[in-house]
């Protein structure tokens, strides 16, 4: 549903949120390992997250990535828009350019409610929400091995 970059960005944000609760800065290597992502790929993603101020970073030997209070309020929708744009809000599920209320594709009206619920889910779930869910011990972030 989302691009690989977007998926890794969401995982990386959640991972850093978990690790920076006690103001710890997280290294690029740790983020890559913790999200099962290639280090060179996660480096580009973290640079973009930092550039868009969705995450904080400090350079140097004691540097790394961390979150401030504002970053915990970042919604999944904010991350999706930063990496994939707003196509999930506007595009046809079948990829048709002419799909609309007046000229619907075969699944337009069925998908309309699904899309509405998906958008609501993305807008209402923040990195802080995910952090709380992971802290509960009932949810996980990594694939089981």
N, CA, C and O atoms as a GROMACS GRO file, in nm:
protein
  580
    1UNK      N    1   0.081  -0.119   0.000
    1UNK     CA    2   0.000   0.000   0.000
    1UNK      C    3   0.087   0.126   0.000
    1UNK      O    4   0.059   0.221  -0.073
    2UNK      N    5   0.192   0.126   0.082
    2UNK     CA    6   0.284   0.240   0.087
    2UNK      C    7   0.414   0.200   0.018
    2UNK      O    8   0.443   0.082   0.002
    3UNK      N    9   0.492   0.301  -0.022
    3UNK     CA   10   0.623   0.273  -0.079
    3UNK      C   11   0.713   0.214   0.029
    3UNK      O   12   0.686   0.229   0.148
    4UNK      N   13   0.820   0.146  -0.013
    4UNK     CA   14   0.916   0.091   0.084
    4UNK      C   15   0.976   0.203   0.168
    4UNK      O   16   0.995   0.187   0.289
    5UNK      N   17   1.005   0.317   0.106
    5UNK     CA   18   1.060   0.432   0.180
    5UNK      C   19   0.965   0.475   0.291
    5UNK      O   20   1.007   0.501   0.404
    6UNK      N   21   0.839   0.480   0.258
    6UNK     CA   22   0.738   0.521   0.357
    6UNK      C   23   0.727   0.418   0.470
    6UNK      O   24   0.721   0.454   0.587
    7UNK      N   25   0.726   0.291   0.434
    7UNK     CA   26   0.719   0.186   0.537
    7UNK      C   27   0.838   0.195   0.632
    7UNK      O   28   0.821   0.190   0.754
    8UNK      N   29   0.958   0.208   0.575
    8UNK     CA   30   1.078   0.219   0.658
    8UNK      C   31   1.076   0.346   0.742
    8UNK      O   32   1.121   0.345   0.856
    9UNK      N   33   1.023   0.454   0.687
    9UNK     CA   34   1.016   0.580   0.762
    9UNK      C   35   0.925   0.564   0.884
    9UNK      O   36   0.959   0.611   0.993
   10UNK      N   37   0.812   0.499   0.866
   10UNK     CA   38   0.720   0.477   0.978
   10UNK      C   39   0.787   0.390   1.084
   10UNK      O   40   0.784   0.422   1.202
   11UNK      N   41   0.848   0.279   1.041
   11UNK     CA   42   0.917   0.190   1.135
   11UNK      C   43   1.031   0.262   1.207
   11UNK      O   44   1.049   0.246   1.328
   12UNK      N   45   1.107   0.341   1.132
   12UNK     CA   46   1.220   0.413   1.191
   12UNK      C   47   1.172   0.514   1.295
   12UNK      O   48   1.232   0.527   1.402
   13UNK      N   49   1.065   0.585   1.265
   13UNK     CA   50   1.011   0.683   1.360
   13UNK      C   51   0.967   0.613   1.489
   13UNK      O   52   0.995   0.660   1.599
   14UNK      N   53   0.899   0.502   1.474
   14UNK     CA   54   0.853   0.428   1.592
   14UNK      C   55   0.972   0.373   1.670
   14UNK      O   56   0.974   0.379   1.793
   15UNK      N   57   1.071   0.321   1.600
   15UNK     CA   58   1.190   0.267   1.666
   15UNK      C   59   1.263   0.377   1.744
   15UNK      O   60   1.299   0.356   1.860
   16UNK      N   61   1.284   0.491   1.682
   16UNK     CA   62   1.353   0.601   1.750
   16UNK      C   63   1.269   0.650   1.869
   16UNK      O   64   1.324   0.683   1.974
   17UNK      N   65   1.139   0.654   1.852
   17UNK     CA   66   1.052   0.695   1.963
   17UNK      C   67   1.069   0.603   2.083
   17UNK      O   68   1.077   0.649   2.197
   18UNK      N   69   1.076   0.473   2.057
   18UNK     CA   70   1.095   0.377   2.165
   18UNK      C   71   1.229   0.394   2.234
   18UNK      O   72   1.238   0.383   2.356
   19UNK      N   73   1.332   0.420   2.157
   19UNK     CA   74   1.467   0.430   2.212
   19UNK      C   75   1.498   0.566   2.273
   19UNK      O   76   1.588   0.576   2.357
   20UNK      N   77   1.427   0.670   2.233
   20UNK     CA   78   1.463   0.804   2.282
   20UNK      C   79   1.373   0.851   2.396
   20UNK      O   80   1.371   0.970   2.428
   21UNK      N   81   1.299   0.760   2.456
   21UNK     CA   82   1.214   0.797   2.568
   21UNK      C   83   1.295   0.857   2.682
   21UNK      O   84   1.249   0.949   2.750
   22UNK      N   85   1.415   0.807   2.703
   22UNK     CA   86   1.500   0.858   2.810
   22UNK      C   87   1.608   0.953   2.754
   22UNK      O   88   1.717   0.965   2.809
   23UNK      N   89   1.572   1.021   2.642
   23UNK     CA   90   1.659   1.120   2.577
   23UNK      C   91   1.785   1.059   2.516
   23UNK      O   92   1.883   1.130   2.493
   24UNK      N   93   1.784   0.929   2.491
   24UNK     CA   94   1.894   0.863   2.425
   24UNK      C   95   1.891   0.897   2.277
   24UNK      O   96   1.784   0.902   2.216
   25UNK      N   97   2.008   0.919   2.219
   25UNK     CA   98   2.019   0.940   2.075
   25UNK      C   99   2.050   0.806   2.010
   25UNK      O  100   2.131   0.728   2.061
   26UNK      N  101   1.985   0.779   1.898
   26UNK     CA  102   1.996   0.650   1.833
   26UNK      C  103   2.081   0.663   1.706
   26UNK      O  104   2.060   0.753   1.624
   27UNK      N  105   2.176   0.572   1.690
   27UNK     CA  106   2.265   0.576   1.574
   27UNK      C  107   2.194   0.521   1.450
   27UNK      O  108   2.097   0.446   1.460
   28UNK      N  109   2.244   0.560   1.337
   28UNK     CA  110   2.193   0.511   1.209
   28UNK      C  111   2.203   0.360   1.202
   28UNK      O  112   2.111   0.293   1.156
   29UNK      N  113   2.315   0.306   1.247
   29UNK     CA  114   2.336   0.160   1.246
   29UNK      C  115   2.230   0.089   1.331
   29UNK      O  116   2.176  -0.014   1.290
   30UNK      N  117   2.201   0.145   1.449
   30UNK     CA  118   2.100   0.084   1.536
   30UNK      C  119   1.961   0.090   1.473
   30UNK      O  120   1.883  -0.006   1.484
   31UNK      N  121   1.929   0.201   1.407
   31UNK     CA  122   1.798   0.214   1.342
   31UNK      C  123   1.786   0.112   1.230
   31UNK      O  124   1.684   0.045   1.217
   32UNK      N  125   1.890   0.099   1.149
   32UNK     CA  126   1.889   0.002   1.039
   32UNK      C  127   1.869  -0.139   1.092
   32UNK      O  128   1.789  -0.216   1.039
   33UNK      N  129   1.943  -0.173   1.196
   33UNK     CA  130   1.932  -0.306   1.256
   33UNK      C  131   1.793  -0.326   1.319
   33UNK      O  132   1.732  -0.432   1.302
   34UNK      N  133   1.745  -0.225   1.391
   34UNK     CA  134   1.618  -0.236   1.460
   34UNK      C  135   1.496  -0.240   1.370
   34UNK      O  136   1.389  -0.283   1.412
   35UNK      N  137   1.512  -0.195   1.247
   35UNK     CA  138   1.400  -0.195   1.152
   35UNK      C  139   1.421  -0.292   1.037
   35UNK      O  140   1.341  -0.296   0.943
   36UNK      N  141   1.527  -0.370   1.043
   36UNK     CA  142   1.561  -0.464   0.936
   36UNK      C  143   1.570  -0.395   0.800
   36UNK      O  144   1.519  -0.445   0.700
   37UNK      N  145   1.637  -0.280   0.799
   37UNK     CA  146   1.651  -0.202   0.676
   37UNK      C  147   1.798  -0.189   0.638
   37UNK      O  148   1.884  -0.186   0.725
   38UNK      N  149   1.826  -0.182   0.509
   38UNK     CA  150   1.965  -0.158   0.467
   38UNK      C  151   2.012  -0.022   0.518
   38UNK      O  152   1.939   0.077   0.509
   39UNK      N  153   2.133  -0.017   0.571
   39UNK     CA  154   2.183   0.106   0.634
   39UNK      C  155   2.188   0.223   0.537
   39UNK      O  156   2.150   0.334   0.575
   40UNK      N  157   2.232   0.201   0.413
   40UNK     CA  158   2.239   0.312   0.317
   40UNK      C  159   2.101   0.366   0.284
   40UNK      O  160   2.084   0.486   0.262
   41UNK      N  161   2.002   0.279   0.281
   41UNK     CA  162   1.864   0.319   0.251
   41UNK      C  163   1.805   0.397   0.369
   41UNK      O  164   1.740   0.500   0.351
   42UNK      N  165   1.827   0.346   0.489
   42UNK     CA  166   1.773   0.413   0.608
   42UNK      C  167   1.841   0.548   0.629
   42UNK      O  168   1.781   0.639   0.685
   43UNK      N  169   1.966   0.561   0.585
   43UNK     CA  170   2.036   0.690   0.596
   43UNK      C  171   1.963   0.798   0.516
   43UNK      O  172   1.947   0.910   0.564
   44UNK      N  173   1.920   0.764   0.396
   44UNK     CA  174   1.846   0.860   0.313
   44UNK      C  175   1.711   0.894   0.375
   44UNK      O  176   1.667   1.009   0.374
   45UNK      N  177   1.647   0.793   0.430
   45UNK     CA  178   1.516   0.814   0.492
   45UNK      C  179   1.530   0.903   0.616
   45UNK      O  180   1.450   0.995   0.635
   46UNK      N  181   1.630   0.876   0.698
   46UNK     CA  182   1.649   0.956   0.819
   46UNK      C  183   1.686   1.101   0.783
   46UNK      O  184   1.644   1.195   0.851
   47UNK      N  185   1.762   1.117   0.679
   47UNK     CA  186   1.798   1.252   0.632
   47UNK      C  187   1.671   1.328   0.591
   47UNK      O  188   1.655   1.446   0.623
   48UNK      N  189   1.582   1.260   0.522
   48UNK     CA  190   1.457   1.324   0.478
   48UNK      C  191   1.366   1.354   0.597
   48UNK      O  192   1.306   1.462   0.604
   49UNK      N  193   1.355   1.261   0.691
   49UNK     CA  194   1.275   1.285   0.812
   49UNK      C  195   1.329   1.405   0.890
   49UNK      O  196   1.252   1.487   0.939
   50UNK      N  197   1.459   1.413   0.900
   50UNK     CA  198   1.524   1.523   0.971
   50UNK      C  199   1.503   1.655   0.896
   50UNK      O  200   1.473   1.757   0.957
   51UNK      N  201   1.519   1.652   0.765
   51UNK     CA  202   1.502   1.772   0.683
   51UNK      C  203   1.360   1.826   0.695
   51UNK      O  204   1.340   1.948   0.694
   52UNK      N  205   1.262   1.737   0.706
   52UNK     CA  206   1.122   1.778   0.719
   52UNK      C  207   1.081   1.800   0.864
   52UNK      O  208   0.964   1.824   0.894
   53UNK      N  209   1.179   1.791   0.954
   53UNK     CA  210   1.160   1.816   1.097
   53UNK      C  211   1.060   1.720   1.164
   53UNK      O  212   0.993   1.755   1.261
   54UNK      N  213   1.052   1.600   1.108
   54UNK     CA  214   0.968   1.497   1.170
   54UNK      C  215   1.045   1.422   1.277
   54UNK      O  216   0.987   1.350   1.358
   55UNK      N  217   1.177   1.440   1.277
   55UNK     CA  218   1.265   1.378   1.374
   55UNK      C  219   1.382   1.473   1.396
   55UNK      O  220   1.411   1.557   1.311
   56UNK      N  221   1.451   1.460   1.509
   56UNK     CA  222   1.563   1.548   1.541
   56UNK      C  223   1.694   1.471   1.523
   56UNK      O  224   1.698   1.349   1.538
   57UNK      N  225   1.800   1.545   1.491
   57UNK     CA  226   1.931   1.480   1.480
   57UNK      C  227   2.041   1.575   1.525
   57UNK      O  228   2.030   1.697   1.513
   58UNK      N  229   2.146   1.515   1.576
   58UNK     CA  230   2.267   1.588   1.615
   58UNK      C  231   2.384   1.513   1.554
   58UNK      O  232   2.394   1.391   1.566
   59UNK      N  233   2.473   1.587   1.489
   59UNK     CA  234   2.591   1.525   1.428
   59UNK      C  235   2.703   1.514   1.531
   59UNK      O  236   2.702   1.580   1.635
   60UNK      N  237   2.798   1.429   1.500
   60UNK     CA  238   2.916   1.416   1.585
   60UNK      C  239   2.922   1.286   1.659
   60UNK      O  240   2.832   1.203   1.648
   61UNK      N  241   3.030   1.267   1.736
   61UNK     CA  242   3.053   1.139   1.805
   61UNK      C  243   2.944   1.106   1.908
   61UNK      O  244   2.917   0.988   1.931
   62UNK      N  245   2.883   1.206   1.968
   62UNK     CA  246   2.775   1.181   2.065
   62UNK      C  247   2.639   1.210   2.004
   62UNK      O  248   2.540   1.225   2.076
   63UNK      N  249   2.634   1.216   1.871
   63UNK     CA  250   2.511   1.251   1.802
   63UNK      C  251   2.420   1.132   1.779
   63UNK      O  252   2.441   1.024   1.834
   64UNK      N  253   2.321   1.156   1.697
   64UNK     CA  254   2.225   1.052   1.663
   64UNK      C  255   2.088   1.113   1.644
   64UNK      O  256   2.074   1.235   1.638
   65UNK      N  257   1.989   1.028   1.633
   65UNK     CA  258   1.852   1.070   1.611
   65UNK      C  259   1.772   1.056   1.739
   65UNK      O  260   1.794   0.965   1.818
   66UNK      N  261   1.679   1.148   1.758
   66UNK     CA  262   1.593   1.146   1.876
   66UNK      C  263   1.465   1.220   1.846
   66UNK      O  264   1.450   1.279   1.738
   67UNK      N  265   1.372   1.218   1.941
   67UNK     CA  266   1.244   1.285   1.922
   67UNK      C  267   1.221   1.386   2.032
   67UNK      O  268   1.260   1.367   2.147
   68UNK      N  269   1.155   1.495   1.995
   68UNK     CA  270   1.108   1.590   2.094
   68UNK      C  271   0.956   1.572   2.109
   68UNK      O  272   0.897   1.488   2.041
   69UNK      N  273   0.896   1.647   2.197
   69UNK     CA  274   0.752   1.631   2.223
   69UNK      C  275   0.668   1.649   2.098
   69UNK      O  276   0.570   1.577   2.077
   70UNK      N  277   0.705   1.745   2.014
   70UNK     CA  278   0.630   1.769   1.890
   70UNK      C  279   0.637   1.649   1.796
   70UNK      O  280   0.539   1.615   1.731
   71UNK      N  281   0.753   1.584   1.790
   71UNK     CA  282   0.769   1.468   1.702
   71UNK      C  283   0.677   1.353   1.742
   71UNK      O  284   0.632   1.278   1.656
   72UNK      N  285   0.650   1.339   1.871
   72UNK     CA  286   0.560   1.232   1.917
   72UNK      C  287   0.417   1.255   1.868
   72UNK      O  288   0.338   1.161   1.863
   73UNK      N  289   0.384   1.379   1.832
   73UNK     CA  290   0.250   1.413   1.782
   73UNK      C  291   0.237   1.392   1.632
   73UNK      O  292   0.130   1.413   1.576
   74UNK      N  293   0.346   1.351   1.567
   74UNK     CA  294   0.344   1.326   1.423
   74UNK      C  295   0.249   1.211   1.392
   74UNK      O  296   0.260   1.103   1.450
   75UNK      N  297   0.156   1.234   1.301
   75UNK     CA  298   0.062   1.128   1.263
   75UNK      C  299   0.123   1.041   1.153
   75UNK      O  300   0.217   1.082   1.084
   76UNK      N  301   0.069   0.923   1.138
   76UNK     CA  302   0.111   0.836   1.030
   76UNK      C  303   0.082   0.906   0.897
   76UNK      O  304   0.158   0.891   0.801
   77UNK      N  305  -0.025   0.979   0.891
   77UNK     CA  306  -0.060   1.056   0.772
   77UNK      C  307   0.049   1.157   0.736
   77UNK      O  308   0.080   1.176   0.618
   78UNK      N  309   0.108   1.222   0.836
   78UNK     CA  310   0.216   1.318   0.811
   78UNK      C  311   0.334   1.249   0.743
   78UNK      O  312   0.395   1.304   0.651
   79UNK      N  313   0.366   1.130   0.789
   79UNK     CA  314   0.479   1.055   0.732
   79UNK      C  315   0.446   1.009   0.591
   79UNK      O  316   0.529   1.020   0.500
   80UNK      N  317   0.326   0.957   0.572
   80UNK     CA  318   0.284   0.911   0.440
   80UNK      C  319   0.289   1.026   0.340
   80UNK      O  320   0.340   1.010   0.229
   81UNK      N  321   0.237   1.141   0.378
   81UNK     CA  322   0.239   1.257   0.288
   81UNK      C  323   0.382   1.300   0.257
   81UNK      O  324   0.412   1.341   0.145
   82UNK      N  325   0.471   1.292   0.355
   82UNK     CA  326   0.610   1.333   0.335
   82UNK      C  327   0.683   1.242   0.236
   82UNK      O  328   0.772   1.288   0.164
   83UNK      N  329   0.646   1.114   0.232
   83UNK     CA  330   0.718   1.019   0.146
   83UNK      C  331   0.640   0.978   0.021
   83UNK      O  332   0.700   0.956  -0.084
   84UNK      N  333   0.509   0.968   0.031
   84UNK     CA  334   0.430   0.920  -0.082
   84UNK      C  335   0.336   1.025  -0.140
   84UNK      O  336   0.265   0.998  -0.237
   85UNK      N  337   0.336   1.144  -0.081
   85UNK     CA  338   0.245   1.247  -0.130
   85UNK      C  339   0.102   1.219  -0.084
   85UNK      O  340   0.079   1.146   0.012
   86UNK      N  341   0.009   1.279  -0.154
   86UNK     CA  342  -0.131   1.263  -0.112
   86UNK      C  343  -0.211   1.172  -0.203
   86UNK      O  344  -0.334   1.178  -0.206
   87UNK      N  345  -0.142   1.085  -0.278
   87UNK     CA  346  -0.213   0.999  -0.373
   87UNK      C  347  -0.313   0.906  -0.306
   87UNK      O  348  -0.414   0.870  -0.367
   88UNK      N  349  -0.288   0.867  -0.183
   88UNK     CA  350  -0.383   0.780  -0.113
   88UNK      C  351  -0.516   0.854  -0.090
   88UNK      O  352  -0.621   0.791  -0.076
   89UNK      N  353  -0.509   0.986  -0.085
   89UNK     CA  354  -0.628   1.068  -0.065
   89UNK      C  355  -0.703   1.092  -0.197
   89UNK      O  356  -0.824   1.112  -0.197
   90UNK      N  357  -0.631   1.090  -0.306
   90UNK     CA  358  -0.689   1.137  -0.433
   90UNK      C  359  -0.698   1.032  -0.543
   90UNK      O  360  -0.788   1.039  -0.626
   91UNK      N  361  -0.608   0.935  -0.545
   91UNK     CA  362  -0.602   0.844  -0.659
   91UNK      C  363  -0.705   0.732  -0.653
   91UNK      O  364  -0.751   0.692  -0.546
   92UNK      N  365  -0.739   0.683  -0.770
   92UNK     CA  366  -0.828   0.569  -0.785
   92UNK      C  367  -0.754   0.442  -0.743
   92UNK      O  368  -0.634   0.429  -0.769
   93UNK      N  369  -0.822   0.350  -0.678
   93UNK     CA  370  -0.762   0.224  -0.634
   93UNK      C  371  -0.712   0.141  -0.753
   93UNK      O  372  -0.618   0.064  -0.739
   94UNK      N  373  -0.776   0.157  -0.868
   94UNK     CA  374  -0.736   0.084  -0.988
   94UNK      C  375  -0.636   0.161  -1.073
   94UNK      O  376  -0.589   0.113  -1.176
   95UNK      N  377  -0.604   0.282  -1.028
   95UNK     CA  378  -0.506   0.363  -1.101
   95UNK      C  379  -0.562   0.437  -1.220
   95UNK      O  380  -0.486   0.487  -1.303
   96UNK      N  381  -0.694   0.445  -1.230
   96UNK     CA  382  -0.757   0.516  -1.342
   96UNK      C  383  -0.751   0.667  -1.321
   96UNK      O  384  -0.778   0.716  -1.211
   97UNK      N  385  -0.715   0.738  -1.423
   97UNK     CA  386  -0.702   0.884  -1.413
   97UNK      C  387  -0.837   0.954  -1.416
   97UNK      O  388  -0.850   1.065  -1.365
   98UNK      N  389  -0.939   0.889  -1.475
   98UNK     CA  390  -1.069   0.955  -1.492
   98UNK      C  391  -1.172   0.914  -1.388
   98UNK      O  392  -1.288   0.955  -1.397
   99UNK      N  393  -1.134   0.835  -1.290
   99UNK     CA  394  -1.228   0.788  -1.189
   99UNK      C  395  -1.273   0.905  -1.102
   99UNK      O  396  -1.192   0.983  -1.053
  100UNK      N  397  -1.405   0.916  -1.085
  100UNK     CA  398  -1.462   1.023  -1.003
  100UNK      C  399  -1.604   0.984  -0.963
  100UNK      O  400  -1.653   0.877  -1.001
  101UNK      N  401  -1.669   1.069  -0.888
  101UNK     CA  402  -1.809   1.044  -0.849
  101UNK      C  403  -1.897   1.036  -0.974
  101UNK      O  404  -1.989   0.954  -0.980
  102UNK      N  405  -1.869   1.119  -1.073
  102UNK     CA  406  -1.950   1.122  -1.196
  102UNK      C  407  -1.909   1.014  -1.294
  102UNK      O  408  -1.990   0.971  -1.377
  103UNK      N  409  -1.784   0.969  -1.286
  103UNK     CA  410  -1.731   0.870  -1.379
  103UNK      C  411  -1.657   0.762  -1.298
  103UNK      O  412  -1.535   0.751  -1.307
  104UNK      N  413  -1.732   0.683  -1.218
  104UNK     CA  414  -1.666   0.590  -1.124
  104UNK      C  415  -1.615   0.462  -1.190
  104UNK      O  416  -1.671   0.412  -1.288
  105UNK      N  417  -1.505   0.410  -1.133
  105UNK     CA  418  -1.456   0.279  -1.173
  105UNK      C  419  -1.546   0.173  -1.108
  105UNK      O  420  -1.631   0.208  -1.026
  106UNK      N  421  -1.530   0.046  -1.143
  106UNK     CA  422  -1.618  -0.058  -1.088
  106UNK      C  423  -1.617  -0.073  -0.935
  106UNK      O  424  -1.713  -0.125  -0.879
  107UNK      N  425  -1.510  -0.028  -0.868
  107UNK     CA  426  -1.505  -0.043  -0.721
  107UNK      C  427  -1.504   0.093  -0.649
  107UNK      O  428  -1.481   0.099  -0.528
  108UNK      N  429  -1.528   0.199  -0.722
  108UNK     CA  430  -1.518   0.334  -0.666
  108UNK      C  431  -1.599   0.350  -0.537
  108UNK      O  432  -1.545   0.392  -0.434
  109UNK      N  433  -1.726   0.317  -0.542
  109UNK     CA  434  -1.813   0.342  -0.427
  109UNK      C  435  -1.784   0.247  -0.311
  109UNK      O  436  -1.800   0.285  -0.195
  110UNK      N  437  -1.743   0.124  -0.340
  110UNK     CA  438  -1.706   0.031  -0.234
  110UNK      C  439  -1.577   0.075  -0.165
  110UNK      O  440  -1.565   0.068  -0.043
  111UNK      N  441  -1.482   0.120  -0.245
  111UNK     CA  442  -1.353   0.161  -0.190
  111UNK      C  443  -1.363   0.296  -0.118
  111UNK      O  444  -1.280   0.325  -0.032
  112UNK      N  445  -1.460   0.375  -0.152
  112UNK     CA  446  -1.475   0.508  -0.091
  112UNK      C  447  -1.480   0.499   0.062
  112UNK      O  448  -1.412   0.576   0.130
  113UNK      N  449  -1.558   0.407   0.115
  113UNK     CA  450  -1.568   0.390   0.261
  113UNK      C  451  -1.438   0.335   0.320
  113UNK      O  452  -1.396   0.376   0.428
  114UNK      N  453  -1.376   0.242   0.249
  114UNK     CA  454  -1.248   0.186   0.296
  114UNK      C  455  -1.144   0.296   0.302
  114UNK      O  456  -1.071   0.307   0.400
  115UNK      N  457  -1.137   0.377   0.197
  115UNK     CA  458  -1.040   0.488   0.191
  115UNK      C  459  -1.066   0.587   0.305
  115UNK      O  460  -0.972   0.635   0.369
  116UNK      N  461  -1.193   0.617   0.329
  116UNK     CA  462  -1.229   0.710   0.437
  116UNK      C  463  -1.181   0.656   0.572
  116UNK      O  464  -1.127   0.732   0.653
  117UNK      N  465  -1.201   0.528   0.597
  117UNK     CA  466  -1.157   0.467   0.723
  117UNK      C  467  -1.004   0.461   0.733
  117UNK      O  468  -0.948   0.481   0.841
  118UNK      N  469  -0.938   0.433   0.622
  118UNK     CA  470  -0.792   0.429   0.620
  118UNK      C  471  -0.733   0.566   0.650
  118UNK      O  472  -0.639   0.578   0.728
  119UNK      N  473  -0.789   0.668   0.590
  119UNK     CA  474  -0.742   0.805   0.614
  119UNK      C  475  -0.764   0.843   0.760
  119UNK      O  476  -0.677   0.904   0.823
  120UNK      N  477  -0.878   0.807   0.814
  120UNK     CA  478  -0.908   0.835   0.956
  120UNK      C  479  -0.806   0.764   1.046
  120UNK      O  480  -0.756   0.823   1.142
  121UNK      N  481  -0.776   0.638   1.015
  121UNK     CA  482  -0.678   0.562   1.092
  121UNK      C  483  -0.541   0.630   1.087
  121UNK      O  484  -0.475   0.644   1.191
  122UNK      N  485  -0.498   0.673   0.969
  122UNK     CA  486  -0.366   0.735   0.955
  122UNK      C  487  -0.360   0.870   1.024
  122UNK      O  488  -0.257   0.906   1.081
  123UNK      N  489  -0.468   0.946   1.020
  123UNK     CA  490  -0.467   1.079   1.081
  123UNK      C  491  -0.480   1.073   1.233
  123UNK      O  492  -0.430   1.162   1.302
  124UNK      N  493  -0.545   0.971   1.284
  124UNK     CA  494  -0.569   0.961   1.428
  124UNK      C  495  -0.462   0.886   1.505
  124UNK      O  496  -0.462   0.887   1.628
  125UNK      N  497  -0.370   0.819   1.436
  125UNK     CA  498  -0.263   0.746   1.503
  125UNK      C  499  -0.132   0.822   1.491
  125UNK      O  500  -0.084   0.850   1.381
  126UNK      N  501  -0.076   0.853   1.606
  126UNK     CA  502   0.050   0.928   1.610
  126UNK      C  503   0.164   0.835   1.653
  126UNK      O  504   0.142   0.723   1.698
  127UNK      N  505   0.283   0.885   1.638
  127UNK     CA  506   0.400   0.810   1.684
  127UNK      C  507   0.389   0.785   1.834
  127UNK      O  508   0.426   0.678   1.883
  128UNK      N  509   0.338   0.882   1.907
  128UNK     CA  510   0.316   0.865   2.051
  128UNK      C  511   0.218   0.753   2.081
  128UNK      O  512   0.239   0.676   2.174
  129UNK      N  513   0.110   0.742   2.001
  129UNK     CA  514   0.014   0.632   2.018
  129UNK      C  515   0.081   0.496   1.998
  129UNK      O  516   0.062   0.404   2.076
  130UNK      N  517   0.162   0.488   1.892
  130UNK     CA  518   0.233   0.363   1.866
  130UNK      C  519   0.328   0.330   1.981
  130UNK      O  520   0.339   0.214   2.022
  131UNK      N  521   0.395   0.431   2.031
  131UNK     CA  522   0.487   0.412   2.143
  131UNK      C  523   0.413   0.353   2.263
  131UNK      O  524   0.460   0.258   2.325
  132UNK      N  525   0.297   0.409   2.294
  132UNK     CA  526   0.217   0.360   2.407
  132UNK      C  527   0.173   0.215   2.384
  132UNK      O  528   0.175   0.134   2.476
  133UNK      N  529   0.133   0.184   2.260
  133UNK     CA  530   0.090   0.047   2.230
  133UNK      C  531   0.206  -0.052   2.245
  133UNK      O  532   0.188  -0.162   2.298
  134UNK      N  533   0.323  -0.013   2.198
  134UNK     CA  534   0.439  -0.101   2.211
  134UNK      C  535   0.479  -0.117   2.357
  134UNK      O  536   0.520  -0.225   2.398
  135UNK      N  537   0.468  -0.011   2.434
  135UNK     CA  538   0.499  -0.017   2.578
  135UNK      C  539   0.407  -0.113   2.652
  135UNK      O  540   0.446  -0.169   2.755
  136UNK      N  541   0.287  -0.132   2.601
  136UNK     CA  542   0.191  -0.221   2.667
  136UNK      C  543   0.233  -0.367   2.661
  136UNK      O  544   0.186  -0.450   2.739
  137UNK      N  545   0.322  -0.400   2.567
  137UNK     CA  546   0.367  -0.538   2.551
  137UNK      C  547   0.271  -0.625   2.470
  137UNK      O  548   0.298  -0.743   2.450
  138UNK      N  549   0.161  -0.567   2.424
  138UNK     CA  550   0.063  -0.643   2.347
  138UNK      C  551   0.088  -0.637   2.196
  138UNK      O  552   0.027  -0.710   2.118
  139UNK      N  553   0.178  -0.548   2.156
  139UNK     CA  554   0.205  -0.528   2.014
  139UNK      C  555   0.355  -0.536   1.989
  139UNK      O  556   0.435  -0.527   2.082
  140UNK      N  557   0.393  -0.554   1.863
  140UNK     CA  558   0.535  -0.565   1.829
  140UNK      C  559   0.563  -0.488   1.701
  140UNK      O  560   0.471  -0.454   1.626
  141UNK      N  561   0.691  -0.460   1.677
  141UNK     CA  562   0.732  -0.388   1.559
  141UNK      C  563   0.814  -0.474   1.463
  141UNK      O  564   0.800  -0.461   1.341
  142UNK      N  565   0.898  -0.562   1.517
  142UNK     CA  566   0.983  -0.646   1.432
  142UNK      C  567   0.912  -0.774   1.392
  142UNK      O  568   0.828  -0.826   1.465
  143UNK      N  569   0.947  -0.823   1.274
  143UNK     CA  570   0.899  -0.953   1.232
  143UNK      C  571   0.961  -1.060   1.321
  143UNK      O  572   1.076  -1.046   1.361
  144UNK      N  573   0.886  -1.164   1.353
  144UNK     CA  574   0.943  -1.270   1.435
  144UNK      C  575   1.037  -1.354   1.349
  144UNK      O  576   1.018  -1.366   1.228
  145UNK      N  577   1.136  -1.410   1.414
  145UNK     CA  578   1.238  -1.485   1.338
  145UNK      C  579   1.219  -1.633   1.353
  145UNK      O  580   1.295  -1.711   1.296
   0.00000   0.00000   0.00000
